[in-house]
Amino acid sequence: MGRPGPRQVARAQVVDAEDRLVELSHRIHATPELAFEEERAAAWVGEALADGGLSVEAGICDLPTALVATAGSGPLMLGICAEYDALPGVGHACGHNVIAAAGVGAGLALAPLADDLGMTLKVFGTPAEEKGGGKCLMLERGAFDGVHAALMVHPSPVERDRMGCLAVAHLEIGYRGKSAHASAWPEQGVNAADALTVAQVGVGLLRQHIKPTDRIHGIVTDGGDAPNIIPERTGGAWYVRSRTLAELSELMPKVHRCFEAGAVATGCELTVTEASRPYSEFDHDTEMVALYRRNAEALGRRFVDLPLELELRTAGSTDMANVSLALPAIHPMLGLDSLPAVNHQPEFAAHCATPIADLAALEGGLAMAWTCIDLAEDQTQRDRLFARAEAALSS
């Protein structure tokens, strides 16, 4: 019997780690942590990678819950991204526990192969995808320097080879007025809640005049203290999305005018701050998408193909998109057969700790590993990635 090839070795690594990967997914799922607070999840991911032979550096890029694990020292540098932050209120209703387990699985599968494949493997623990843009900060601070391509997977109701993705701006809105007794001396007050109401009405009317691929949605985070006190302050959190950063820049002034209208109508002071860097549109590397899809199908996964219009209709946003503008990247979706439950619902969170989700994590990790093997073994792909990196440096 001949020596097993890289794909067989990768599969054996994932099979050997199956119980540990499932346990990791379930532990993160049961212990949801919000953006930049993922102390336990980051530690568990780092420990699992270290136990698999990777060299782990925690707290990179001045982010306590970011990490990088490295194996190999070859010239082709490939990155796997693992997310692990949760959502407020609904926990892991986007399935980042599955993403973390899949990323660790890919790292464990590739670690013993990296040098033989002429590869340096980097597994990145990336905090704050739901709010804060951890990958944007890591990108700006050099974590992805020298990386030729990056991969990650993400749970979804159905299997897709790419994520429908919109650019998004994250805004925090504040109004400052003046408090007063709401019954005895209302004329002495300047009502910040009224300012926010005017802004919400303005946004609602603006929606009639935006593109089908635009989105504007928000919540009230501070509505005052008591019904008998004129609210001196109010606050809101808003997302503004468009198909591209260029289209987003066209929409943003219109949205700002709605917020300004609230201030003008009531006499309140307005503050608008960006809660994080804007997330961009996603530049899917089509050749890597095809490789990943072929590998996932070989594992028995079956994809749903959507027309572009429907893909954008069901689009979200991700900070992995910013990485994709800097280097070749992919972001396939792992189907959990969860419909009618969809992302960001409690029902979807429940689906993310089931045998279907466990299998998705294992197969998603292995499909990423096999895709990295393809990139390393195919000289045409290696040359393509090297050429793109050189072009990026010279531009």
QUINORLIN-V100029 format. One record per residue. N is the residue number from 1. RES is the residue in one letter. SS is DSSP state (a for helix, b for strand, c for the rest). OMEGA is omega in radians with two decimals (NA if undefined). D_LAST is the distance of its C-alpha to the last C-alpha in Angstrom with 2 decimals. Layout:
# QUINORLIN-V100029
n: {N N}
res: {RES RES}
ss: {SS SS}
omega: {OMEGA OMEGA}
d_last: {D_LAST D_LAST}
This chain:
# QUINORLIN-V100029
n: {1 2 3 4 5 6 7 8 9 10 11 12 13 14 15 16 17 18 19 20 21 22 23 24 25 26 27 28 29 30 31 32 33 34 35 36 37 38 39 40 41 42 43 44 45 46 47 48 49 50 51 52 53 54 55 56 57 58 59 60 61 62 63 64 65 66 67 68 69 70 71 72 73 74 75 76 77 78 79 80 81 82 83 84 85 86 87 88 89 90 91 92 93 94 95 96 97 98 99 100 101 102 103 104 105 106 107 108 109 110 111 112 113 114 115 116 117 118 119 120 121 122 123 124 125 126 127 128 129 130 131 132 133 134 135 136 137 138 139 140 141 142 143 144 145 146 147 148 149 150 151 152 153 154 155 156 157 158 159 160 161 162 163 164 165 166 167 168 169 170 171 172 173 174 175 176 177 178 179 180 181 182 183 184 185 186 187 188 189 190 191 192 193 194 195 196 197 198 199 200 201 202 203 204 205 206 207 208 209 210 211 212 213 214 215 216 217 218 219 220 221 222 223 224 225 226 227 228 229 230 231 232 233 234 235 236 237 238 239 240 241 242 243 244 245 246 247 248 249 250 251 252 253 254 255 256 257 258 259 260 261 262 263 264 265 266 267 268 269 270 271 272 273 274 275 276 277 278 279 280 281 282 283 284 285 286 287 288 289 290 291 292 293 294 295 296 297 298 299 300 301 302 303 304 305 306 307 308 309 310 311 312 313 314 315 316 317 318 319 320 321 322 323 324 325 326 327 328 329 330 331 332 333 334 335 336 337 338 339 340 341 342 343 344 345 346 347 348 349 350 351 352 353 354 355 356 357 358 359 360 361 362 363 364 365 366 367 368 369 370 371 372 373 374 375 376 377 378 379 380 381 382 383 384 385 386 387 388 389 390 391 392 393 394 395}
res: {M G R P G P R Q V A R A Q V V D A E D R L V E L S H R I H A T P E L A F E E E R A A A W V G E A L A D G G L S V E A G I C D L P T A L V A T A G S G P L M L G I C A E Y D A L P G V G H A C G H N V I A A A G V G A G L A L A P L A D D L G M T L K V F G T P A E E K G G G K C L M L E R G A F D G V H A A L M V H P S P V E R D R M G C L A V A H L E I G Y R G K S A H A S A W P E Q G V N A A D A L T V A Q V G V G L L R Q H I K P T D R I H G I V T D G G D A P N I I P E R T G G A W Y V R S R T L A E L S E L M P K V H R C F E A G A V A T G C E L T V T E A S R P Y S E F D H D T E M V A L Y R R N A E A L G R R F V D L P L E L E L R T A G S T D M A N V S L A L P A I H P M L G L D S L P A V N H Q P E F A A H C A T P I A D L A A L E G G L A M A W T C I D L A E D Q T Q R D R L F A R A E A A L S S}
ss: {c c c c c a a a a a a a a a a a c a a a a a a a a a a a a a c c c c c c c c a a a a a a a a a a a a a c c c b b b b c a a a c c c c b b b b b c c c c b b b b b b b b c c c b c c c b c c c c a a a a a a a a a a a a a a a a c c c c c c c b b b b b b b b c c c c c c c a a a a a a a c c c c c c c c b b b b b b b b c c c b c c c c b c b b b b b b b b b b c b c c b c c c c a a a c b c a a a a a a a a a a a a a a a a a a c c c c c b b b b b b b b c c c c c c b c c c b b b b b b b b b b c c a a a a a a a a a a a a a a a a a a a a a a c c b b b b b b c c c c b c c c c b c a a a a a a a a a a a a a c c c c c c c c c a a a a a a c c b c c c a a a a a a a c b b b b b b b b c c c c c c c c c c a a a a a a c c c a a a a a a a a a a a a a a a a a a a a a a a c a a a a a a a a a a a a a a a a c}
omega: {-3.11 3.11 -3.14 3.12 -3.10 -3.12 3.11 3.10 3.14 3.13 -3.14 3.11 -3.14 3.10 3.14 -3.08 -3.00 -3.08 -3.13 3.13 3.11 3.12 3.10 3.13 -3.09 3.13 3.10 3.13 -3.09 -3.07 -3.06 3.12 -3.07 -3.05 3.13 3.11 -2.98 -3.03 -3.12 -3.13 3.14 3.13 -3.13 3.10 3.13 3.12 -3.13 3.13 3.10 3.11 3.11 3.05 3.11 3.08 -2.98 3.02 -3.11 3.06 -3.11 3.05 -3.12 3.10 -3.03 -3.10 3.01 3.14 2.98 3.08 -2.99 2.99 3.10 -3.13 -3.13 -3.06 3.13 -3.10 -3.13 -3.09 3.01 -3.13 3.10 3.07 3.13 3.09 -3.11 3.13 3.05 3.05 -3.05 3.02 -3.07 3.12 2.96 2.99 -3.14 3.01 3.09 3.12 -3.13 -3.13 3.12 3.12 3.09 3.12 3.10 3.12 3.13 -3.14 -3.01 -3.03 -3.12 -3.07 -2.89 -3.09 3.13 3.14 -3.10 -2.98 2.83 -3.14 3.05 2.99 -3.09 2.92 -2.95 -3.11 2.82 3.02 -3.08 3.13 3.07 3.05 -3.13 -3.12 3.09 3.13 3.13 3.10 -3.13 -3.04 2.92 -3.10 -3.06 3.10 3.12 3.13 -3.09 3.13 -3.12 -3.08 2.91 3.08 -3.05 3.10 -3.10 3.06 -3.11 -3.12 3.09 -3.09 3.06 3.12 2.92 -2.93 3.06 2.97 -3.08 2.97 -3.11 -3.04 2.96 -3.03 3.07 3.03 3.09 3.10 -3.13 -3.12 3.07 3.06 -3.00 3.13 -3.02 -3.08 -3.12 -3.12 3.10 -3.06 2.98 -2.86 3.13 3.09 3.08 3.13 -3.14 3.09 3.10 3.13 3.14 3.08 3.12 3.11 3.13 3.11 3.12 -3.07 3.10 -2.95 3.13 -3.11 3.11 -3.14 3.08 3.07 3.01 -3.14 -3.07 3.11 3.00 3.13 3.11 -3.09 -3.09 -3.01 -3.08 -3.10 -3.10 3.05 3.01 -3.08 3.10 -3.11 2.97 3.13 3.11 3.04 -3.03 2.98 3.07 -3.04 3.03 -3.08 -3.13 3.06 3.12 3.11 3.10 3.13 3.08 -3.10 -3.00 3.13 3.12 3.12 3.11 3.13 3.08 3.11 3.11 3.13 3.10 3.13 -3.12 -3.07 -3.02 -3.06 3.12 2.98 -3.11 2.94 3.09 3.11 3.06 -3.11 3.08 3.01 3.03 2.99 -3.04 2.89 -3.08 3.05 -3.10 3.06 -2.96 -3.14 3.07 3.07 -3.13 3.11 -3.14 -3.11 3.12 -3.13 3.12 3.10 3.09 3.08 3.10 3.13 -3.04 -2.98 3.00 3.12 -3.12 2.99 -3.05 -3.11 3.14 3.09 3.12 3.10 -3.11 -3.02 2.93 3.10 -3.13 3.06 3.01 3.11 3.12 3.06 -3.07 3.08 -3.13 -3.10 -3.13 -3.07 3.04 -3.06 3.13 -3.13 3.14 -3.12 3.11 3.14 -2.98 -3.05 0.17 3.11 -3.12 -3.09 3.09 2.97 3.07 3.13 3.10 3.08 3.12 3.12 -3.04 3.04 -3.13 3.09 3.10 3.12 3.11 3.12 3.11 3.12 -3.12 -3.10 3.06 3.09 -3.14 3.11 3.06 3.14 3.12 3.11 3.06 3.09 3.09 -3.13 -3.11 -3.05 -3.10 -3.08 3.11 3.12 3.10 -3.13 3.13 -3.13 3.09 -3.11 3.13 3.13 3.13 3.11 3.13 3.13 -3.08 -3.09 NA}
d_last: {49.85 46.37 43.77 41.99 38.48 35.47 36.03 39.66 38.90 36.48 39.18 41.82 39.82 39.54 43.20 44.23 42.35 43.46 45.99 43.75 40.85 43.22 44.83 41.48 40.65 44.11 44.12 40.91 42.31 45.54 43.89 41.39 39.31 37.20 33.65 33.06 36.70 36.31 37.88 40.13 37.75 34.99 37.69 39.09 35.75 35.05 38.58 38.36 35.21 36.74 39.92 37.90 36.73 33.26 32.43 32.06 30.57 31.69 30.67 27.00 24.59 27.76 28.87 32.36 32.25 28.85 28.85 27.13 29.18 28.04 29.57 28.69 26.35 24.78 21.22 20.50 20.18 21.42 22.25 25.27 25.65 29.17 30.34 33.81 34.37 37.14 38.08 40.76 44.08 43.26 41.82 39.76 39.99 36.41 37.09 34.70 37.38 36.78 33.02 33.75 36.25 34.03 31.15 33.68 35.18 31.95 31.48 35.08 34.82 31.85 32.70 35.19 32.99 29.62 30.22 31.94 29.02 26.51 25.02 24.40 25.56 24.75 26.97 25.92 28.68 27.12 29.45 29.90 28.44 31.35 30.88 28.47 25.20 25.33 22.21 20.26 21.59 21.01 17.35 16.96 19.12 17.36 19.68 17.15 14.98 15.07 16.62 15.77 17.84 20.26 23.59 26.44 29.53 31.53 35.18 36.21 39.49 38.37 36.05 32.75 29.73 27.36 27.81 28.12 25.82 25.59 23.49 25.87 26.59 29.27 31.62 34.68 37.19 40.08 43.03 45.51 48.96 52.40 54.86 58.51 61.44 60.68 64.37 66.07 63.47 60.61 60.34 59.20 56.11 52.61 51.64 48.10 48.82 49.55 46.17 44.44 46.78 45.87 42.16 42.82 44.84 42.13 39.53 42.08 42.62 38.92 38.51 40.45 37.68 34.47 32.68 34.02 30.80 31.02 32.90 34.47 36.69 38.05 40.94 43.25 42.86 45.50 48.31 50.79 53.57 56.83 58.27 60.53 57.75 55.57 52.04 50.49 47.08 45.28 41.91 39.82 36.72 34.78 31.94 30.29 28.39 26.67 24.92 21.44 20.13 20.22 23.86 24.63 23.75 26.31 28.94 28.78 30.52 33.35 33.88 33.84 36.55 38.71 38.53 39.24 42.22 43.82 43.68 45.01 47.81 49.10 48.28 46.24 43.23 39.99 37.15 33.99 31.60 28.70 29.93 26.48 22.85 22.65 22.12 19.76 20.44 20.05 17.75 20.24 19.13 21.90 22.42 22.90 25.12 27.25 27.63 28.67 31.05 32.69 33.25 34.62 36.90 38.17 39.32 41.16 38.92 39.08 36.44 36.96 34.77 34.41 33.51 30.39 32.70 34.62 31.58 30.32 33.92 34.13 30.68 30.04 26.99 25.33 22.87 21.74 19.98 17.48 16.83 16.38 13.42 11.65 13.09 15.76 18.99 22.50 25.36 28.60 31.84 35.00 38.08 41.05 43.48 44.13 44.80 46.11 44.56 40.89 38.29 39.27 42.98 45.46 46.50 43.02 43.04 46.25 44.69 42.02 44.72 46.50 46.78 44.43 41.74 42.47 42.03 38.76 37.40 38.56 37.37 34.04 33.40 34.55 32.53 29.33 30.49 31.23 27.82 26.24 28.71 27.70 24.01 25.13 27.77 26.05 24.13 22.38 21.10 20.13 18.19 16.45 15.46 14.41 12.26 10.52 10.05 8.72 6.14 5.28 5.65 3.81 0.00}
